[in-house]
Amino acid sequence: MSMDTIQDLFEHGLEDIYHAEQQLLDALDDLEAKTEDEEIARAFADHREETEGQIERLEEVFDLFGEPPEKEECECIEGLLQEYEGFTAAEPSQEVMDYHNMAAAEKIEHYEIAAYGNLIPLADQLGLDEGADLLEENLREEQNALEELKELTEQFEMDAIPAE
């Protein structure tokens, strides 16, 4: 695929975030399963449901764009997921795991926010107003998820983790 036009940029970015959201469905299941704190685990379960809706909206955007939904491997998400797997392989204490799960999810949310933030002006430039609206809805959900994670992180009982 050539990368010479706004259309090329948009298609690349759309395929990239579509792959990322698909990968995150399983990752959110894993985060929930490996988190003992009920409030944090519930946040992961709730965001998984949101992610299913985000994927449906992305499929609508593909339809509006006139292309079938396709994935292009999102190396950023793959890297974040590999980093997570490497950390969990060290078998940290549950308190450390719970905190790390929130931190890993925050990293992912920042990526998704950037991805959607970059796609929206491209959709606008291409005249895909309805597509831009759908992407903005995904963006708002990601921003809300990040804010919820930040609140949970601030409330986390850090004293449960030894300093050294």
N, C-alpha and C positions, 0 to 999 in steps of 0.2 A: 504494500500500500504506500502510495506517495504521501508526503506530508507537506503539501504546498498551499493548502487552502484552509479557510475557517471550517469548511465542511469536513475536511480531513482531521483537523484538530478535534472537532466536536465528536466525530465518530470514534476516534481513538480514545478520547476521554470517557465517552459513554460506555464503550466496551470494557475499559479498564475498571470503572466503578461498578459496573454490572458484575464482573468477575469478583471484585472485592466483596460486594454485598453477599454474593453466593457463598464465598468462603467464610464469611462472618457468621452465617447461620449456624454452622457446625461449631465455630469457635465460641459463640455465645452459649451454646449448650455445654461446652467444656468448661467455660468460666463459671457458669452456674453450678455445675456438678462439683467443681473443685473449690467452691466457696462455702464455708460453714456459716458465716454471718447471714442470717435470713434476709435482712433488708438489702444487703448487697446482692445476694443471689436472686431476690425478687426483681431487682433493677435489671439484672442480666436477662431474666425471663421476659420481662416486659419489653426490653429493647429488642429481643429476638422477634417478638410479635410485630413490633414496628418495622423491623428489617424486612419481614415478609411483605408488608405493605409497600415498603420502599422499592423492593424488587418489582412488584406489580406496577408501580408508577414508572419505573425505568423501562419496563416492557411497553408501556403506553407511549413513552417518549420515543422508543425505537419505532413504533408503529407510526407515530406522527412524522418521524424523520424519513419514513419509507424504507426502513431496513429491518431485517429480522433480528431479534435479540441474539447477539453474539458476545462471547467473552474474549478479551485479550488478557493474558496473564498479567495480573497486577503484582509486579515485583515488590512493591512497597509492602503490601499486605502479606505477601508470602514471607518477606523478611521479618516482619513483626511477629508472624505466627511461628517462624522458626526460632526466633529469639525467645518467645514464650515457652515453646517446647523444651529448649535448652535449659531454661530456668527451672521448669517443673521437674526436669530429670535430676536436678540436684536435691530433690526431696526436701524442700524447706519446711519449717514448722508451719502449722496451720495459720497462725497469726500473720506470719510473713507472706504466706500464700494469698491470704485474703487481701492484704494491702497491695501486693504485687498485681493481683488480678485487676484491682481498680486502676493502678498505674498503667498497666498494659491496655486496658480499655480506653483510658484517656488518650493515650498515644494514637490509638485507632480512630477515635472520634476526631482528633485534630486533623488527621489525614483526610477523613471523609468530608469534613467541613471545607477543607481546602479544595478537594476535588469538585464538590458541588459548587463552591464559590467560583471556580474557574469555568465550569460548564455553563452556568446561567448566562453570562454575557455573550458567550458563543451562540447559545440558543436564541437569544434576543437578536443578535446580528443576522442570524439565518431566518428570522421571521417566525420562529417557532414559539410564539407567545404562550400557547397552551403548554408546550413542553417546558418552557422556562418556569411556568407556574408550578408544574409538577416537581421540577428539580428544586424550586424554592421550598416547597412543602417538605421534601426530604432534608434539605439544609436546615430548616427550622427544627425538625425532629432531632437531627444530630446535635444541634446547638443545645437543645433542651436536655438531651442525654448527657452531654458533657457537663452542663451545669449540675445535673443531679449527681453525677460521679464526683464532681468537685465538692459538693456538699457532704457526700458520704465520706470522702477522704478527710475533710476537715473534722468530721465527727468521730473518725476512727480512733479507737483507744490505743494510742501509740505506746503507752506504758506497758502494754502486753508484750511488746517486742523488746528484748534486751538491747541495750545500747552498744554493747561490745560482746 
